Amino acid sequence: MAKTFFIFYVRDQNRSTDFYRQVFACEPSLHVPGMTEFELEGGGSLGLMPEQGIRSLLGEVLPDPAAASGVPRAELYLSVGDSEAFHKRALEAGAKELSPLRERPWGDLASYVLDPDGHVLAFAE
Protein backbone atom coordinates (compact mmCIF):
# COMPACT_ATOMS: atom_id res chain seq x y z
CA MET A 1 0.00 0.00 0.00
CA ALA A 2 1.19 3.50 -0.78
CA LYS A 3 1.32 6.33 1.74
CA THR A 4 -1.83 7.16 3.72
CA PHE A 5 -3.15 10.71 3.97
CA PHE A 6 -5.61 12.05 6.54
CA ILE A 7 -7.12 15.31 5.31
CA PHE A 8 -8.86 17.82 7.55
CA TYR A 9 -11.09 20.45 5.98
CA VAL A 10 -10.19 23.73 7.68
CA ARG A 11 -11.63 27.27 7.75
CA ASP A 12 -8.27 29.01 7.44
CA GLN A 13 -5.38 27.05 5.95
CA ASN A 14 -2.68 29.42 7.24
CA ARG A 15 -4.07 29.52 10.79
CA SER A 16 -4.32 25.71 10.86
CA THR A 17 -0.81 25.41 9.42
CA ASP A 18 0.54 27.63 12.20
CA PHE A 19 -1.34 25.53 14.80
CA TYR A 20 0.04 22.19 13.56
CA ARG A 21 3.52 23.65 13.01
CA GLN A 22 3.57 24.46 16.74
CA VAL A 23 1.95 21.16 17.85
CA PHE A 24 4.21 18.93 15.76
CA ALA A 25 7.28 21.19 16.28
CA CYS A 26 8.19 20.92 12.61
CA GLU A 27 7.63 22.53 9.24
CA PRO A 28 5.09 21.13 6.77
CA SER A 29 6.44 18.94 3.98
CA LEU A 30 4.14 20.79 1.56
CA HIS A 31 2.50 24.21 1.87
CA VAL A 32 0.83 25.56 -1.27
CA PRO A 33 -2.49 27.32 -1.81
CA GLY A 34 -5.14 24.64 -1.27
CA MET A 35 -3.05 22.06 0.65
CA THR A 36 -0.63 21.78 3.52
CA GLU A 37 0.88 18.45 4.56
CA PHE A 38 2.68 17.34 7.71
CA GLU A 39 4.50 14.01 7.95
CA LEU A 40 3.24 11.90 10.88
CA GLU A 41 5.36 9.74 13.15
CA GLY A 42 5.06 6.12 12.06
CA GLY A 43 4.09 7.02 8.49
CA GLY A 44 1.28 8.83 6.78
CA SER A 45 0.55 12.52 6.43
CA LEU A 46 -1.94 15.00 7.78
CA GLY A 47 -3.30 17.29 5.09
CA LEU A 48 -5.02 20.61 5.70
CA MET A 49 -7.39 21.66 2.92
CA PRO A 50 -9.52 24.83 2.91
CA GLU A 51 -13.18 23.84 3.35
CA GLN A 52 -14.30 26.63 1.04
CA GLY A 53 -13.35 24.81 -2.17
CA ILE A 54 -14.26 21.23 -1.22
CA ARG A 55 -17.69 21.15 -2.88
CA SER A 56 -16.29 22.46 -6.17
CA LEU A 57 -13.72 19.65 -6.02
CA LEU A 58 -16.01 16.77 -4.92
CA GLY A 59 -19.39 17.89 -6.24
CA GLU A 60 -22.64 19.41 -5.05
CA VAL A 61 -23.91 16.14 -3.50
CA LEU A 62 -21.40 16.61 -0.70
CA PRO A 63 -22.87 18.56 2.21
CA ASP A 64 -21.06 21.85 2.74
CA PRO A 65 -18.26 21.16 5.28
CA ALA A 66 -18.59 24.73 6.58
CA ALA A 67 -22.14 23.95 7.75
CA ALA A 68 -20.75 21.40 10.23
CA SER A 69 -17.78 23.49 11.31
CA GLY A 70 -16.69 22.56 14.81
CA VAL A 71 -18.85 19.42 14.97
CA PRO A 72 -16.47 16.48 15.63
CA ARG A 73 -17.03 13.50 13.36
CA ALA A 74 -13.83 11.55 14.00
CA GLU A 75 -10.55 11.77 15.88
CA LEU A 76 -6.92 11.59 14.92
CA TYR A 77 -5.25 9.29 17.47
CA LEU A 78 -1.52 9.91 17.38
CA SER A 79 0.90 7.53 19.07
CA VAL A 80 3.83 9.77 19.95
CA GLY A 81 6.96 9.49 22.03
CA ASP A 82 6.13 12.29 24.48
CA SER A 83 2.36 12.75 24.70
CA GLU A 84 2.68 15.33 27.47
CA ALA A 85 4.82 17.61 25.26
CA PHE A 86 2.38 17.31 22.33
CA HIS A 87 -0.58 18.05 24.61
CA LYS A 88 1.15 21.09 26.10
CA ARG A 89 2.12 22.48 22.69
CA ALA A 90 -1.46 21.99 21.44
CA LEU A 91 -2.88 23.94 24.38
CA GLU A 92 -0.29 26.70 23.92
CA ALA A 93 -1.25 26.88 20.21
CA GLY A 94 -4.91 27.43 21.10
CA ALA A 95 -6.44 23.95 21.36
CA LYS A 96 -9.27 23.36 23.81
CA GLU A 97 -8.63 20.60 26.32
CA LEU A 98 -11.17 17.78 26.32
CA SER A 99 -9.42 15.37 28.66
CA PRO A 100 -6.02 15.71 30.33
CA LEU A 101 -3.24 13.19 30.04
CA ARG A 102 -4.09 10.05 32.01
CA GLU A 103 -4.03 6.27 31.90
CA ARG A 104 -6.85 4.91 29.71
CA PRO A 105 -8.74 1.62 30.15
CA TRP A 106 -7.02 0.15 27.06
CA GLY A 107 -3.57 0.75 28.61
CA ASP A 108 -2.43 3.91 26.82
CA LEU A 109 -1.48 7.16 28.48
CA ALA A 110 -3.51 9.64 26.41
CA SER A 111 -4.94 13.15 26.32
CA TYR A 112 -7.57 14.73 24.09
CA VAL A 113 -7.95 18.23 22.63
CA LEU A 114 -9.96 20.08 19.97
CA ASP A 115 -7.99 21.90 17.27
CA PRO A 116 -9.16 25.35 16.08
CA ASP A 117 -11.57 23.73 13.60
CA GLY A 118 -13.08 21.34 16.13
CA HIS A 119 -11.17 18.20 15.08
CA VAL A 120 -10.50 15.82 17.98
CA LEU A 121 -6.81 15.03 18.51
CA ALA A 122 -5.49 12.38 20.88
CA PHE A 123 -1.85 12.21 21.92
CA ALA A 124 -0.97 8.79 23.28
CA GLU A 125 1.90 6.57 24.29
N, C-alpha and C positions, 0 to 999 in steps of 0.2 A: 504494500500500500504506500502511496505517496504521502507527502506531508499533510497534516490535518490543520485546518484553519477554523477558529471560532471567531465569528464576526458579530460585534455589537453594533447596533444602529444607535447613533449618538446625535444629540441636538447640535453640539458645537465640536467639530473635529479637533480644533486647536486646543480648546479647553480640556477635552478628554485626553488628548495627547500629552498635555502638561501633567495631568493627574497621573496617568500610567507611567510617564517618565519618572516621576517622583516615587511612585509605589514600587516599581521594578528596579529603580536605581540604575537605569540604563537608557540609552538612546534607541529610538525605533529603528528597525532594519529597513523600513520603507516609510516615507512621509511625503505624499504627493496629494494634490487636490483630489478628494474623493476616497482616499484610503491611507490609513496608517497601520503599520504592522509592528508588533513586538514579538520577539522570539521567546517562547516559554521554556522553563526548565523541563527537561525530560522529553522535549520535542513538541512540535506544533507551534502555532502562532496565534496571537490574538490580533484580530483586525478591528479597526474603528472606522465605520463608514457613516457619513452624514445621512440621517434619516430622511432629509428633505428630498433626495433624489431616488429613493428606493422604489417607489411605485413606478416611476418612469423606466426603471431598469427591469423590474419583475412583473409589471403589468397591473392593470386597474383592479383585478380580482383580489389582490393583496390588500387587506385592511391597512389604512394609513398608520404606520408605526408611531407617528407623532400623537395620534389619538390615545395611545396606551402609554404615553411617556410616564416613566416612574412606576409603572405597574410591573413588579417582578414576575417573570414567566419561567425562569430557569436560574441556575447558579453556575458560576465557574469555580470549581473546587481545585485549588492549586496546592499540590504537595511541594513544599519548599523547605529549605534547610533551616531557616530561622523564622518561624511563623510570627514570633513576637515582633521582630524588626519590620516585617511586611505589614503587619497590623498597625504598628505605630506610624509608619510612613503613610499608610492609607488615611489614617485619621488626620495627620498633619496636612495632607493634601486636600482635605475637605470631605472625606467619606463620613457617613453616619454609621455609628456602631450599632449593630444588631445584637451581637452576643460577644462578650469578651473571650479571650483565650482561656480555654479550660479543657480538661479531659472529657472526651465524648464517649458515649456508650459503646461505640464500635472500636475504641482503643486509640483513636487519634487525639492529639492535642490540636484544637482548632478554634479559630475565631471567625466571626462573620461581620461584614460591613456592606453598606450600599454605596456604590460609586455615584458620581454626580448625576447620572442618568437613571438611577434606580436599579441597576444591575446588581445582583447579589454576588459577592465575592467571599470565598472561604480561603483562609490561609491555614494549612495543616502540616503537621509532621508526625 
